[in-house]
Amino acid sequence: WKNARIVMALAMMAWGCGMSESTVFQPKPLDGVKEVLAADDSKKLDAVVTAFLRNKYAIASARYYQVPGEIPWIAVSKNVQNQMAEKSIQRTMFEWYEPGIDFVEVYPQGKNGAAFAVAMPKGTKSSADKLVGFYVLSAPAAAKK
């Protein structure tokens, strides 16, 4: 029975993670992009997003996509904005956001501190394939206490 308790605890934790993620609407990536595994570049992007959020949110989960070089950030951004608008979800504008410099957009959802964010690393060459992160965000740990 000892192992059964461990299995149940792990199942409940996994179920809880899935529940929080399912409460956040996540848009579909553009056609023609491929999902990629987390790597050094995605860890750097996670750090950029974390710094940008300034403890307003914490990253709960992330998915990464490789976008062809001919697709600019604005197309990725508009794709997400349009899907969010269909669900009546508006982007939040932080006072520190600098258009054209910051490639992070945040879409708060509900009253539990959850949000969705899309991001791309700064300094990505326009002709190069781009890494784009889709993030499920939660309230920071301090706010949950």
C-alpha positions in Angstrom: 0.0 0.0 0.0 2.9 2.3 0.5 3.5 2.4 -3.3 -0.2 2.9 -4.0 -0.1 6.1 -1.8 2.9 7.4 -3.8 1.2 6.7 -7.1 -2.0 8.4 -5.9 -0.1 11.4 -4.7 1.7 11.7 -8.0 -1.5 11.3 -9.9 -3.2 14.0 -7.9 -0.3 16.4 -8.4 -0.3 15.7 -12.2 -4.1 16.1 -12.3 -3.8 19.4 -10.4 -1.2 20.7 -12.8 -3.4 19.8 -15.8 -6.4 21.5 -14.2 -4.6 24.8 -13.8 -3.3 24.7 -17.3 -6.7 23.8 -18.8 -8.3 26.9 -17.3 -6.1 29.2 -19.4 -7.1 29.6 -23.1 -4.1 28.9 -25.3 -4.2 30.1 -28.9 -3.0 27.8 -31.7 0.3 28.6 -33.3 0.5 29.8 -36.9 0.3 27.1 -39.6 3.6 25.9 -40.7 5.4 26.2 -37.4 6.8 23.2 -35.6 6.9 22.5 -31.9 10.5 22.1 -30.5 11.8 20.7 -27.3 13.2 22.9 -24.5 16.9 23.7 -25.0 19.4 26.4 -24.1 17.7 29.0 -26.3 14.3 28.3 -24.6 15.9 28.6 -21.2 17.2 32.0 -22.2 13.8 33.0 -23.4 12.3 31.8 -20.1 14.7 34.1 -18.3 13.7 37.0 -20.5 10.0 36.4 -19.8 10.6 36.0 -16.1 12.5 39.3 -16.0 9.8 41.1 -18.1 7.0 39.8 -15.7 8.7 41.5 -12.7 7.1 39.1 -10.2 3.5 39.9 -11.5 3.3 36.3 -12.8 5.3 33.0 -12.6 5.8 30.6 -15.5 3.6 27.5 -14.9 4.4 25.8 -18.2 5.8 26.5 -21.6 5.7 25.2 -25.2 8.2 26.3 -27.8 7.8 26.7 -31.6 10.2 27.3 -34.4 8.8 29.9 -36.8 10.2 30.2 -40.3 12.4 33.3 -40.9 9.9 34.9 -43.4 7.3 35.2 -40.7 7.9 38.4 -38.6 7.1 38.8 -34.9 4.2 41.1 -35.7 2.5 38.1 -37.6 2.9 35.9 -34.5 1.7 38.6 -32.3 -1.4 39.5 -34.4 -2.3 35.8 -34.7 -2.4 35.5 -30.9 -4.2 38.8 -30.5 -6.9 37.8 -32.9 -7.5 34.5 -31.3 -7.6 36.1 -27.9 -10.0 38.8 -29.1 -12.4 36.1 -30.3 -12.5 34.9 -26.6 -12.8 38.5 -25.4 -9.4 38.3 -23.7 -7.4 41.5 -23.9 -3.7 42.0 -23.6 -2.4 43.8 -20.5 -0.1 46.7 -21.1 2.5 47.0 -18.3 3.9 50.5 -17.7 7.4 49.1 -18.5 6.4 47.6 -21.9 8.4 49.1 -24.8 6.9 48.3 -28.2 9.4 47.2 -30.8 11.9 46.4 -28.0 10.0 44.0 -25.8 8.7 40.8 -27.5 6.5 39.6 -24.7 2.7 39.9 -24.6 0.6 38.9 -21.6 -3.1 38.0 -21.6 -4.6 37.8 -18.1 -7.5 35.4 -17.6 -9.9 35.0 -14.7 -9.5 36.1 -11.1 -7.0 33.4 -10.0 -3.9 35.1 -11.4 -3.7 32.9 -14.5 -2.6 34.3 -17.8 -1.2 33.4 -21.2 2.0 34.9 -22.7 3.7 34.8 -26.0 7.3 35.7 -26.4 10.3 35.8 -28.8 13.9 36.5 -28.0 15.2 40.1 -28.7 17.7 40.5 -31.5 16.4 37.7 -33.6 17.5 38.3 -37.2 14.5 38.8 -39.5 15.6 36.2 -42.0 16.5 33.5 -39.4 14.1 30.9 -38.0 12.6 32.3 -34.8 12.0 30.6 -31.4 8.6 31.6 -30.0 7.4 30.6 -26.5 3.8 30.1 -25.5 3.5 30.3 -21.7 0.8 29.5 -19.2 1.4 31.9 -16.3 0.2 31.7 -12.7 0.2 34.1 -9.8 3.7 34.4 -8.2 4.3 32.2 -5.2 4.3 35.2 -2.8 0.8 36.1 -4.0 -0.5 32.6 -3.3 0.4 32.6 0.4 
